[in-house]
Amino acid sequence: MKTIRILLASTVLLLAGGEASAQTPAADSTAGKITDLEIQMMRKDLRDQKKQVVAANLPLTGDQAAAFWPLYDAYTQETIKVNDQRYTLVKKYSANYAAMTDDQASSYIRRWIEVDNAASTLRLDWIPKFEKLIGKKKAAMFFQVDRRIGLMMEVQLASNLPLVQP
């Protein structure tokens, strides 16, 4: 689990840097802002680190590994779509939270929960595919690791976003 902690540290750096501007908005300042390209590159780095964490924590035979990684990559492509929704939502929230209306706040929290539901639904849809490939226990282990990493990222993301102001 040490490797999961390393990924968490990287996530903290990404999210602290990427969301710091949301804590102290400056209408005309671009200093310290991270571009979309930089965020894409950091997200790719996090995915690469996540893959290393999975590899370090999921015991696979050679045959299992040969079959697992292409399926993992396909699953990752689907998670990227869900996370794209999450990061778009965070970006909009960060830009507008200071002047958010009641209706916008209500919409935001509902969309956030919809993204959470989409992530859970995605995992549920992929469980049988992984179970068929590597067995139920190893599939459960994979999804435990996947979920732990996801939860750590969520905690960091949520803790770096300012609360809606009354």
N, C-alpha and C positions, 0 to 999 in steps of 0.2 A: 504494500500500500504506500510505500515511500514514493513510488513513481506517480501515484495519484496526487500526492502533496506537491510534487514538482510541477505538475500540470496546473494545480491550483495557484501556485505562486505566479506562473506565467499568465494565468487568467486574470489575477489581481492586477498585474502590471498593465495588461491590455485594457481592462475595464476602468481602472483608475485613471489611466491616461485618456481613454476615449470618452469618458463621461465627466471628467473634471470640469469641463466647461459648463455642464449642466448645473453644477453646484453654484457657480458664480457667473451669471450671464453677463456678457458685455456685448451690447448691441452692435458696436462698430469694430470690435476687435477680432482679428482672425488668429492672433498669437495663441499657440497652444492647441489649436484645433487640428484634428486628425482628418485627413481626406478619406473619401470612400475607398480609394485604391489602397491606402495604408491599412484601412480596416479589413479589406479583402485579403491582403497579404498576411495580416496578423491572424485572421480566422483560419487561413490555410495552415499557418504554423501551428495553431492550436489543434487542428484536425490531425496534423502529422504527429504531434505530441500525444494526442489521444490514442492514435493507432499504436504508438510505442507502449503506452500504458496497458492497452488491451493485450498486446503481444506478451508483455512481461507478466501479466496476471492470469492469462488463459492458457492452461496447458493443452496443447494440441499435438497430435501425432503428425508426422510428415504429410500423410494423405489428407488428414483433416485440415491442416493448414493450407494445403494446395486448393482445397475446395472452399474453405472459410473466407479467405481474403477477397476473392472476387465478390462473394455475397456481401461481405462487410462493406466493400467499396460501393456496391449498389445501394445498400442501406444508408450509407453516409450521404450519397447523393440525394436521397429522399429527406434526410434530416436537414440538409442544407436548405432545402425549400422551406421547411418549417422555420428554421432559424433566420432565413431571409425575412420572413414575416415578422419575427420577433425584433430583429435589428431595425427594420423599417419603422416599426411601432415605437421603439426606443428613440430613434432619431427624431421622429415627429414630436414625441412627448418632450424630449430635451429642448427642442426649439420653441415649444409652446407652453410649457408648464406654468410659467410665471403669469400668463394672462389667460389661463384656461377657464372656460365657462363651465357651468354645472353640467350642461349636456355633453361637452367635450370630455369632462372627467368621467362621466357615466359611460360614455362610449369607449374611452380608453381602457377602463378596468374590464369591461366586458370583452373587448378584443384581446386583452392580455390573457384572460382566462380561456378564450377560444384557442389561442395559440398553444397554451398549456395542454388543452384537450387534444389538439391536433398532434402534439408530440406523444401523448399517451396512446392515442389511437394508432399512430404509426408503429410504436413498439408492439402493441397488441397484434397488429397485422403481420409483423415480421417474426414474431416468436415461433410460429409453426415452421417457417422456412429454416430458421437456425436449428430448431429441434430435429428436423429431418436430417440435417446435414451433420451435426456434431453431437446429437443426443440431448436429452432433456436437461440433465444436470449441467452440462457445459453450456448449453444455451441459457439456462438460468444464471449461471455464473457470468456469462457475457453481459446479460441484461442488467445484472447487479452492478457490474463495473460501469457500464454505459450510463446507468441511472445515477450512480454516485457522482460521476464526472459532471453529468448534466445538472444535478442539484447543486454542486459546488459552484458551477458557472452561474446558475440562477441566483444563488445567494449573493455572489459578488456583484452581479448586475443590479439586482434589486437594492442592495445596500448603497450603491453608488448613484442611484436615482433619487432626486429630492421628492419628498412627499407632495402631493397636491395641496395647494394652499387654499384655505377656506375663503 
